Amino acid sequence: GDICLIAVAVIISEIYFFSPLAYLASVVLIGSRLHAFGALMHDCAHNRAFRTRKMNTIVGELLAWTLLVTLHGYRTNHLLHHRYLNTLQDPDWVRKATLDEFNYPKSKRDFFIELLKQSIGIGFIRTILI
């Protein structure tokens, strides 16, 4: 179902190419479905989505491909994150600990600036580059 929704959103954005509203709606729809794929992939990485490890791996890998990653790579990093949460052995902690956007608490002003950066894609681009 979600693959079909993504396909329809792409088609609509192409048909109404010069419509900012159609483009925005398509981006939000596609982004929300890809986020859902990530949540399901996360459950597969923990072998919790299906009864068998094999099924979790097969489905998780297919979901991972839609996000341009592999389940194996995600699982390796993510399980280390759980094992060594917020220590120097946690790969997510090490990658993010020195970045301003991950230092809390924040003032209301700094929070809304960060929210704006995430909303317009600057946060995503920075995440890809680090």
C-alpha positions as CSV (number, residue, x, y, z in Angstrom):
1,G,0.0,0.0,0.0
2,D,2.7,2.5,1.0
3,I,4.7,1.9,-2.2
4,C,1.5,2.7,-4.2
5,L,1.0,5.9,-2.2
6,I,4.6,6.9,-2.9
7,A,4.1,6.2,-6.7
8,V,0.8,8.2,-6.7
9,A,2.5,11.1,-5.0
10,V,5.3,11.1,-7.6
11,I,2.8,11.0,-10.4
12,I,0.8,13.8,-8.9
13,S,3.9,15.9,-8.4
14,E,4.8,15.4,-12.0
15,I,1.4,16.1,-13.4
16,Y,1.1,19.3,-11.3
17,F,4.8,20.1,-11.6
18,F,4.4,23.9,-11.2
19,S,2.0,23.7,-8.2
20,P,3.9,24.3,-4.9
21,L,1.0,22.9,-3.0
22,A,1.0,19.6,-4.9
23,Y,4.8,19.4,-4.5
24,L,4.6,20.0,-0.8
25,A,1.8,17.5,-0.3
26,S,3.9,14.9,-2.3
27,V,7.0,15.6,-0.3
28,V,5.1,15.2,3.0
29,L,3.4,12.0,1.9
30,I,6.6,10.4,0.5
31,G,8.6,11.5,3.6
32,S,6.0,10.1,6.0
33,R,5.9,6.7,4.2
34,L,9.7,6.5,4.1
35,H,9.8,7.2,7.8
36,A,7.3,4.4,8.4
37,F,9.6,2.1,6.4
38,G,12.4,3.1,8.7
39,A,10.3,2.3,11.8
40,L,9.5,-1.1,10.4
41,M,13.1,-1.7,9.4
42,H,14.1,-0.8,13.0
43,D,11.7,-3.5,14.3
44,C,13.1,-6.0,11.8
45,A,16.7,-5.1,12.9
46,H,15.6,-6.2,16.4
47,N,14.0,-9.3,15.0
48,R,10.6,-8.2,16.4
49,A,8.5,-7.6,13.3
50,F,8.1,-11.3,12.4
51,R,8.3,-14.6,14.2
52,T,11.4,-15.8,12.3
53,R,14.8,-14.2,12.0
54,K,14.9,-15.1,8.3
55,M,11.6,-13.2,7.6
56,N,12.9,-10.2,9.6
57,T,16.0,-10.2,7.6
58,I,14.3,-10.5,4.2
59,V,11.6,-7.8,4.8
60,G,14.1,-5.6,6.8
61,E,16.5,-5.6,3.9
62,L,13.8,-4.7,1.4
63,L,12.7,-1.8,3.6
64,A,16.3,-0.7,4.1
65,W,16.9,-0.5,0.3
66,T,14.1,2.1,0.0
67,L,16.1,4.2,2.5
68,L,19.4,3.6,0.6
69,V,20.9,1.6,3.4
70,T,21.4,-2.1,4.2
71,L,19.8,-3.9,7.1
72,H,23.1,-5.4,8.0
73,G,24.8,-2.0,8.2
74,Y,22.0,-0.5,10.1
75,R,21.7,-3.4,12.5
76,T,25.4,-3.4,13.2
77,N,25.5,0.3,14.1
78,H,22.1,0.3,15.9
79,L,22.8,-2.7,18.1
80,L,26.1,-1.1,19.2
81,H,24.1,2.0,20.0
82,H,21.9,0.0,22.3
83,R,24.7,-1.9,23.9
84,Y,26.8,1.2,24.7
85,L,24.1,3.9,24.9
86,N,25.5,7.4,25.3
87,T,29.1,6.3,25.9
88,L,32.2,6.7,23.7
89,Q,31.5,3.2,22.3
90,D,28.1,4.3,21.0
91,P,28.6,5.2,17.3
92,D,25.6,7.5,17.3
93,W,26.8,9.3,20.5
94,V,30.3,9.8,19.1
95,R,28.9,11.1,15.8
96,K,26.5,13.6,17.4
97,A,28.0,14.5,20.8
98,T,29.9,17.6,19.5
99,L,27.1,18.9,17.3
100,D,25.2,21.9,18.6
101,E,21.8,20.6,17.4
102,F,22.1,17.6,19.8
103,N,23.0,19.6,22.9
104,Y,20.1,20.0,25.3
105,P,18.5,21.8,27.0
106,K,18.0,24.6,24.5
107,S,16.3,28.0,24.8
108,K,13.0,28.4,23.1
109,R,14.7,30.5,20.4
110,D,17.3,27.9,19.7
111,F,14.7,25.1,19.7
112,F,12.6,26.9,17.1
113,I,15.6,27.7,15.0
114,E,16.6,24.0,15.0
115,L,13.0,23.0,14.2
116,L,13.1,25.4,11.2
117,K,16.4,23.9,10.0
118,Q,15.0,20.4,10.2
119,S,11.7,21.5,8.5
120,I,13.5,22.9,5.5
121,G,15.9,20.1,5.1
122,I,19.1,21.6,6.4
123,G,19.3,19.1,9.3
124,F,18.9,16.2,6.9
125,I,21.7,17.4,4.6
126,R,23.9,17.9,7.6
127,T,23.1,14.4,8.8
128,I,24.1,12.9,5.5
129,L,27.4,14.8,5.4
130,I,28.5,13.8,8.9
